[in-house]
């Protein structure tokens, strides 16, 4: 397995630019109004509310209307984040959209979001890291600001997973929902309230455990691939569970140890919301008490790129997250992709 990890404490940036501290300046989220409950799923597939709750911790999830795409949810979350930062869309110099469900293969969803919100001076692209899409996107946006290339960058995690879920497969259809979240990344006003560090890695040997087999260049769409239902999410649940628990704990330990921080010093742990049992098992490895863990999967399910910003928004609303708090973000996604970000909350 090849791994890569980096810090933001480099003495020099791109083309000799000095690296400056950066912060998350604002947060915006969006979920569609339609709610799909476990009771409704009981009528659609061979499952029960008790089975879903025991296995995943999910009670309901939001589902986009047929005419709503990923770019629509992403654009709304972006507008809220930009406004919350006291900015206008033309102030954004760069945007990245972490998504598994782009509106189209091309143009990129980032292009569509740029146009929808009127970010006339921005360039950007989509980033494919599945459930690590948000952590990877924040890290990418952070580098654009840290090097001085742009004053403000927008990182988005957005997915309409209901479009690629097989509602005849009870192992996957109970898990996923739709949503979007966005943050504005800017130079840190207070150098203490900043993104401290990040760590990421990939393990491509885990690719077959969680994938959509057809639709790409390996297996283009055909009558046969449609008949075999290969354009939906396919998952080896046991393999994903084991890897997610182990690697969430590993990546968090790595970033904390590298910065001389003990788990008990973390104020809030916000993990990708894939499964309640995964989150609690990973937190137990770090000896984090439940009051320091954000879990909101019961309301949204797994929204892939949107889970972490949705969890952060709930923590802000519940006053569990406040200015100066030491926050640890973590994610594991298909690929496998792994990520963690350590930061002091800036507002």
C-alpha positions as CSV (number, residue, x, y, z in Angstrom):
1,X,0.0,0.0,0.0
2,X,1.3,3.4,-0.9
3,X,0.5,6.2,1.5
4,X,0.9,10.0,1.4
5,X,0.6,12.6,4.1
6,X,1.6,16.2,4.6
7,X,1.4,19.1,7.0
8,X,0.8,22.8,6.5
9,X,3.9,23.8,8.3
10,X,6.1,24.0,5.2
11,X,8.4,27.0,5.1
12,X,7.8,27.7,1.5
13,X,4.8,27.3,-0.8
14,X,4.2,27.0,-4.5
15,X,6.6,29.1,-6.6
16,X,8.3,30.3,-3.4
17,X,5.2,31.8,-1.8
18,X,5.3,31.7,2.0
19,X,2.7,29.4,3.5
20,X,0.2,31.3,5.6
21,X,-2.1,29.9,8.3
22,X,-5.7,29.4,7.0
23,X,-9.1,29.0,8.7
24,X,-12.5,27.7,7.9
25,X,-14.5,31.0,7.9
26,X,-18.0,29.8,7.4
27,X,-20.2,26.8,6.8
28,X,-23.3,26.1,4.7
29,X,-25.4,23.1,4.2
30,X,-28.4,22.0,2.2
31,X,-30.6,18.9,2.3
32,X,-33.7,18.2,0.1
33,X,-37.0,18.4,2.0
34,X,-38.3,15.0,1.2
35,X,-37.7,12.5,4.0
36,X,-37.6,8.7,3.5
37,X,-38.2,6.9,6.8
38,X,-37.4,3.4,7.8
39,X,-41.1,2.6,7.9
40,X,-41.4,3.5,4.2
41,X,-38.4,1.3,3.4
42,X,-40.1,-1.5,5.1
43,X,-42.8,-1.3,2.4
44,X,-40.1,-1.2,-0.4
45,X,-37.6,-3.9,0.5
46,X,-37.3,-6.9,2.9
47,X,-36.1,-5.0,6.0
48,X,-37.4,-3.6,9.3
49,X,-36.9,-0.5,11.3
50,X,-35.2,-2.5,14.1
51,X,-32.8,-4.1,11.7
52,X,-31.8,-0.8,10.1
53,X,-31.4,0.9,13.5
54,X,-29.3,-2.0,14.9
55,X,-27.0,-2.3,11.9
56,X,-26.6,1.4,11.0
57,X,-28.2,3.8,13.5
58,X,-30.3,5.4,10.8
59,X,-33.9,6.4,11.2
60,X,-34.4,8.5,8.1
61,X,-32.7,10.1,5.2
62,X,-33.4,13.0,2.8
63,X,-34.1,12.3,-0.9
64,X,-33.8,14.8,-3.7
65,X,-36.7,15.4,-6.1
66,X,-36.3,14.1,-9.6
67,X,-35.5,17.5,-11.0
68,X,-32.8,18.2,-8.4
69,X,-29.2,17.3,-9.1
70,X,-25.9,17.4,-7.1
71,X,-25.0,20.9,-8.4
72,X,-28.4,22.3,-7.1
73,X,-27.7,21.2,-3.5
74,X,-24.0,22.2,-3.8
75,X,-24.9,25.6,-5.1
76,X,-27.3,26.3,-2.2
77,X,-24.8,25.2,0.4
78,X,-22.1,27.3,-1.3
79,X,-24.3,30.4,-1.3
80,X,-25.0,30.0,2.4
81,X,-21.3,29.5,3.2
82,X,-20.2,32.5,1.1
83,X,-22.8,34.8,2.7
84,X,-21.8,33.5,6.2
85,X,-18.2,34.6,5.5
86,X,-19.4,38.1,4.7
87,X,-18.3,37.6,1.1
88,X,-19.8,37.8,-2.4
89,X,-19.4,35.0,-5.0
90,X,-16.9,36.9,-7.1
91,X,-14.6,37.0,-4.0
92,X,-14.1,33.2,-4.4
93,X,-10.9,32.5,-6.4
94,X,-11.1,28.7,-6.4
95,X,-13.7,26.0,-5.8
96,X,-13.5,22.2,-5.5
97,X,-16.5,19.9,-5.3
98,X,-16.0,16.5,-3.7
99,X,-18.7,14.3,-5.2
100,X,-19.4,10.7,-6.2
101,X,-22.6,11.7,-8.1
102,X,-21.6,14.5,-10.5
103,X,-24.5,15.9,-12.6
104,X,-22.6,14.6,-15.7
105,X,-19.2,13.1,-16.5
106,X,-18.5,16.4,-18.1
107,X,-18.7,19.3,-17.7
108,X,-17.6,19.0,-14.0
109,X,-20.1,19.8,-11.3
110,X,-17.7,22.5,-10.1
111,X,-18.2,24.3,-13.4
112,X,-22.0,24.1,-12.9
113,X,-21.8,25.4,-9.3
114,X,-19.5,28.2,-10.4
115,X,-22.0,29.4,-12.9
116,X,-25.1,28.9,-10.6
117,X,-23.6,31.0,-7.8
118,X,-22.0,33.6,-10.0
119,X,-18.4,33.0,-8.8
120,X,-17.2,34.8,-11.9
121,X,-13.5,34.9,-10.9
122,X,-13.2,31.3,-9.7
123,X,-11.7,28.2,-11.3
124,X,-12.0,24.7,-10.0
125,X,-12.7,21.1,-10.5
126,X,-14.4,18.0,-9.1
127,X,-12.6,15.7,-6.8
128,X,-13.4,12.0,-6.6
129,X,-12.7,10.5,-3.2
130,X,-16.1,9.1,-2.3
131,X,-16.9,9.5,1.4
132,X,-13.6,11.3,1.9
133,X,-14.6,13.9,-0.7
134,X,-15.1,16.7,1.9
135,X,-11.8,16.2,3.8
136,X,-9.9,15.9,0.6
137,X,-11.6,19.0,-0.8
138,X,-10.9,21.1,2.3
139,X,-7.2,20.1,2.2
140,X,-7.1,21.1,-1.5
141,X,-8.8,24.4,-1.0
142,X,-6.6,25.1,2.0
143,X,-3.4,24.8,-0.1
144,X,-4.7,27.4,-2.6
145,X,-5.1,29.9,0.2
146,X,-2.0,28.9,2.3
147,X,0.3,29.5,-0.7
148,X,-1.3,32.9,-1.3
149,X,-2.6,31.9,-4.7
150,X,-6.1,32.9,-3.7
151,X,-7.7,35.0,-0.9
152,X,-10.7,32.8,-0.5
153,X,-11.5,29.2,-1.6
154,X,-14.7,27.2,-1.5
155,X,-14.7,23.5,-0.6
156,X,-17.9,21.5,-1.2
157,X,-19.0,18.0,-0.4
158,X,-22.2,17.1,-2.2
159,X,-24.0,13.9,-3.3
160,X,-27.4,12.7,-4.6
161,X,-26.7,9.1,-3.7
162,X,-30.3,8.1,-4.2
163,X,-29.7,8.2,-8.0
164,X,-27.1,5.3,-7.8
165,X,-28.8,3.2,-5.0
166,X,-30.6,0.0,-5.8
167,X,-33.8,0.1,-3.8
168,X,-34.1,-3.7,-4.2
169,X,-30.9,-4.2,-2.3
170,X,-31.6,-3.9,1.4
171,X,-27.8,-3.9,2.3
172,X,-27.3,-0.5,0.6
173,X,-30.6,1.2,0.1
174,X,-31.2,1.7,3.8
175,X,-27.8,3.5,4.2
176,X,-27.6,6.4,1.9
177,X,-29.2,9.8,1.6
178,X,-28.8,13.1,-0.3
179,X,-27.2,16.4,0.9
180,X,-24.5,19.0,0.5
181,X,-22.2,21.1,2.6
182,X,-19.7,23.8,1.9
183,X,-17.0,25.8,3.7
184,X,-15.1,29.0,2.8
185,X,-11.4,28.7,3.5
186,X,-9.6,32.1,4.1
187,X,-6.4,33.4,5.6
188,X,-6.5,33.0,9.4
189,X,-7.5,36.1,11.3
190,X,-6.0,34.7,14.5
191,X,-3.1,32.4,13.7
192,X,-4.1,30.2,16.7
193,X,-7.5,29.6,15.2
194,X,-6.4,27.7,12.1
195,X,-6.2,24.5,10.2
196,X,-3.3,22.8,12.1
197,X,-2.6,19.7,10.0
198,X,-3.9,17.1,7.7
199,X,-3.2,13.5,6.7
200,X,-4.5,11.4,3.8
201,X,-3.8,8.1,2.2
202,X,-5.3,5.7,-0.3
203,X,-5.3,1.9,-0.5
204,X,-6.5,0.9,-3.9
205,X,-6.5,-2.8,-3.1
206,X,-9.8,-2.1,-1.4
207,X,-11.5,-0.8,-4.6
208,X,-13.7,-3.9,-5.2
209,X,-15.2,-3.7,-1.7
210,X,-17.2,-0.6,-2.5
211,X,-17.9,0.5,-6.1
212,X,-20.3,1.2,-8.9
213,X,-19.1,-1.4,-11.4
214,X,-20.5,-0.1,-14.7
215,X,-20.7,3.3,-16.4
216,X,-17.0,4.1,-16.8
217,X,-14.4,3.2,-19.4
218,X,-13.8,-0.3,-17.9
219,X,-17.5,-1.3,-18.3
220,X,-19.4,1.2,-20.5
221,X,-23.2,1.3,-20.2
222,X,-24.9,-1.4,-22.2
223,X,-28.2,-3.2,-22.2
224,X,-26.4,-6.0,-20.3
225,X,-24.9,-3.8,-17.6
226,X,-28.3,-2.2,-17.0
227,X,-30.0,-5.6,-16.8
228,X,-27.4,-6.8,-14.3
229,X,-28.0,-3.7,-12.1
230,X,-24.3,-2.7,-12.3
231,X,-24.9,1.0,-12.3
232,X,-25.8,0.9,-8.6
233,X,-23.6,0.9,-5.5
234,X,-22.2,-2.6,-4.7
235,X,-20.7,-3.1,-1.2
236,X,-18.9,-5.8,0.8
237,X,-20.2,-4.5,4.1
238,X,-17.9,-6.6,6.3
239,X,-14.8,-5.6,4.5
240,X,-15.7,-1.9,4.5
241,X,-16.6,-2.0,8.2
242,X,-13.3,-3.5,9.3
243,X,-11.2,-1.2,7.2
244,X,-13.2,1.9,8.2
245,X,-12.8,1.2,12.0
246,X,-9.1,0.4,11.7
247,X,-8.1,3.2,9.4
248,X,-10.2,5.9,11.2
249,X,-8.4,5.2,14.4
250,X,-5.0,4.9,12.6
251,X,-5.2,8.2,10.7
252,X,-6.5,10.1,13.8
253,X,-3.6,8.7,16.0
254,X,-1.1,9.7,13.3
255,X,-2.2,13.3,13.0
256,X,-2.5,13.7,16.8
257,X,0.9,12.1,17.6
258,X,2.5,14.2,14.9
259,X,1.3,17.4,16.6
260,X,2.0,16.2,20.2
261,X,-1.8,16.2,21.0
262,X,-3.5,13.6,23.2
263,X,-6.9,12.4,22.3
264,X,-8.3,13.7,25.6
265,X,-7.3,17.3,24.4
266,X,-9.7,17.1,21.4
267,X,-12.9,19.0,22.0
268,X,-14.9,17.5,19.2
269,X,-14.5,14.4,17.0
270,X,-16.5,14.6,13.7
271,X,-16.2,11.4,11.7
272,X,-17.7,10.6,8.4
273,X,-21.3,9.4,9.1
274,X,-21.3,6.0,7.5
275,X,-22.5,3.8,10.3
276,X,-23.0,4.5,14.0
277,X,-21.1,1.4,15.0
278,X,-18.1,2.4,13.0
279,X,-18.0,5.9,14.6
280,X,-18.2,4.5,18.1
281,X,-15.7,1.8,17.5
282,X,-13.2,4.3,16.1
283,X,-13.8,6.7,19.0
284,X,-13.3,3.9,21.5
285,X,-9.8,3.2,20.0
286,X,-9.0,6.9,20.7
287,X,-10.6,6.6,24.2
288,X,-12.9,9.5,23.3
289,X,-16.0,9.9,25.5
290,X,-19.4,10.0,23.7
291,X,-19.9,13.6,24.7
292,X,-17.0,14.5,22.4
293,X,-18.4,12.7,19.4
294,X,-20.9,14.1,16.9
295,X,-23.3,11.5,15.5
296,X,-26.3,12.6,13.4
297,X,-26.6,9.7,11.0
298,X,-30.0,8.9,12.4
299,X,-31.4,12.0,10.6
300,X,-29.5,12.0,7.3
301,X,-28.0,8.6,6.6
302,X,-24.8,8.4,4.7
303,X,-24.7,11.4,2.4
304,X,-21.2,10.6,1.3
305,X,-19.4,13.9,0.7
306,X,-21.8,15.9,2.8
307,X,-21.8,14.0,6.1
308,X,-19.0,15.9,7.9
309,X,-20.3,19.4,7.1
310,X,-23.8,18.3,8.1
311,X,-22.5,17.0,11.4
312,X,-20.5,20.2,11.9
313,X,-23.6,22.3,11.3
314,X,-25.6,20.3,13.8
315,X,-22.8,20.7,16.4
316,X,-22.8,24.5,15.8
317,X,-26.6,24.6,16.1
318,X,-26.5,22.6,19.4
319,X,-23.7,24.8,20.7
320,X,-21.4,21.8,21.0
321,X,-18.9,23.5,18.7
322,X,-17.7,27.0,19.5
323,X,-14.8,29.3,18.7
324,X,-11.4,28.0,19.8
325,X,-12.5,24.3,20.0
326,X,-9.9,21.7,18.9
327,X,-11.7,19.7,16.2
328,X,-10.7,16.4,14.6
329,X,-12.3,15.5,11.3
330,X,-11.9,11.9,9.9
331,X,-13.1,10.0,6.9
332,X,-12.8,6.7,5.1
333,X,-14.3,6.2,1.7
334,X,-14.4,3.9,-1.4
335,X,-11.1,3.5,-3.0
336,X,-10.2,3.1,-0.2
337,X,-9.6,6.8,0.7
338,X,-8.7,7.9,4.2
339,X,-8.4,11.4,5.6
340,X,-8.1,13.5,8.7
341,X,-7.9,17.2,9.5
342,X,-7.0,18.8,12.8
343,X,-8.1,22.4,13.3
344,X,-9.1,25.1,15.8
345,X,-12.6,26.3,15.1
346,X,-12.4,30.0,14.0
347,X,-15.9,31.4,14.6
